[in-house]
Amino acid sequence: MREIEVREEGIRLGQLLKLADFVALGSDVRPLLASGVVTVGGRPESRRGRQLRRGDVVAVGKEKVRLV
């Protein structure tokens, strides 16, 4: 599992997906979320603006990242 450091209090899911290189462009976030492969804390998530905090684990398929 990779760790992604965030400097702010939190980060939006769409921003994290781009920062963690799950998508190349911001416009690629919606189709990825619509495909149903993104989970936060083990639960499917489709909201691009979902606010994430340190300790959250986001998975795209089998690849996971944890916010630190």
Contacts in CASP RR format, 6 or more apart in sequence:
PFRMAT RR
TARGET T0000
AUTHOR 0000-0000-0000
METHOD contacts of the structure
MODEL  1
MREIEVREEGIRLGQLLKLADFVALGSDVRPLLASGVVTVGGRPESRRGR
QLRRGDVVAVGKEKVRLV
1 57 0 8 1.000
1 64 0 8 1.000
1 65 0 8 1.000
1 66 0 8 1.000
2 20 0 8 1.000
2 63 0 8 1.000
2 64 0 8 1.000
2 65 0 8 1.000
2 66 0 8 1.000
3 65 0 8 1.000
3 66 0 8 1.000
3 67 0 8 1.000
3 68 0 8 1.000
4 16 0 8 1.000
4 19 0 8 1.000
4 20 0 8 1.000
4 65 0 8 1.000
4 66 0 8 1.000
4 67 0 8 1.000
4 68 0 8 1.000
5 67 0 8 1.000
5 68 0 8 1.000
6 16 0 8 1.000
6 52 0 8 1.000
6 54 0 8 1.000
6 67 0 8 1.000
6 68 0 8 1.000
9 53 0 8 1.000
10 51 0 8 1.000
10 52 0 8 1.000
10 53 0 8 1.000
10 54 0 8 1.000
10 67 0 8 1.000
11 19 0 8 1.000
11 51 0 8 1.000
11 52 0 8 1.000
11 67 0 8 1.000
12 48 0 8 1.000
12 49 0 8 1.000
12 50 0 8 1.000
12 51 0 8 1.000
12 52 0 8 1.000
13 29 0 8 1.000
13 33 0 8 1.000
13 38 0 8 1.000
13 40 0 8 1.000
13 45 0 8 1.000
13 47 0 8 1.000
13 48 0 8 1.000
13 49 0 8 1.000
13 50 0 8 1.000
13 51 0 8 1.000
13 52 0 8 1.000
13 58 0 8 1.000
14 26 0 8 1.000
14 29 0 8 1.000
14 48 0 8 1.000
14 49 0 8 1.000
14 50 0 8 1.000
16 52 0 8 1.000
16 58 0 8 1.000
16 65 0 8 1.000
16 67 0 8 1.000
17 23 0 8 1.000
17 29 0 8 1.000
17 32 0 8 1.000
17 38 0 8 1.000
17 58 0 8 1.000
17 60 0 8 1.000
18 24 0 8 1.000
18 25 0 8 1.000
18 26 0 8 1.000
18 29 0 8 1.000
20 58 0 8 1.000
20 65 0 8 1.000
22 32 0 8 1.000
22 60 0 8 1.000
22 63 0 8 1.000
23 29 0 8 1.000
23 32 0 8 1.000
29 48 0 8 1.000
30 48 0 8 1.000
32 38 0 8 1.000
32 60 0 8 1.000
33 45 0 8 1.000
33 46 0 8 1.000
33 47 0 8 1.000
33 48 0 8 1.000
34 46 0 8 1.000
36 44 0 8 1.000
36 46 0 8 1.000
37 60 0 8 1.000
37 61 0 8 1.000
38 44 0 8 1.000
38 45 0 8 1.000
38 46 0 8 1.000
38 58 0 8 1.000
38 59 0 8 1.000
38 60 0 8 1.000
38 61 0 8 1.000
39 45 0 8 1.000
39 58 0 8 1.000
39 59 0 8 1.000
39 61 0 8 1.000
40 50 0 8 1.000
40 52 0 8 1.000
40 56 0 8 1.000
40 57 0 8 1.000
40 58 0 8 1.000
41 56 0 8 1.000
41 57 0 8 1.000
41 58 0 8 1.000
41 59 0 8 1.000
42 57 0 8 1.000
42 59 0 8 1.000
45 58 0 8 1.000
52 58 0 8 1.000
52 67 0 8 1.000
53 67 0 8 1.000
54 67 0 8 1.000
54 68 0 8 1.000
55 66 0 8 1.000
55 67 0 8 1.000
55 68 0 8 1.000
56 66 0 8 1.000
56 67 0 8 1.000
57 64 0 8 1.000
57 65 0 8 1.000
57 66 0 8 1.000
57 67 0 8 1.000
58 64 0 8 1.000
58 65 0 8 1.000
58 66 0 8 1.000
58 67 0 8 1.000
59 65 0 8 1.000
END
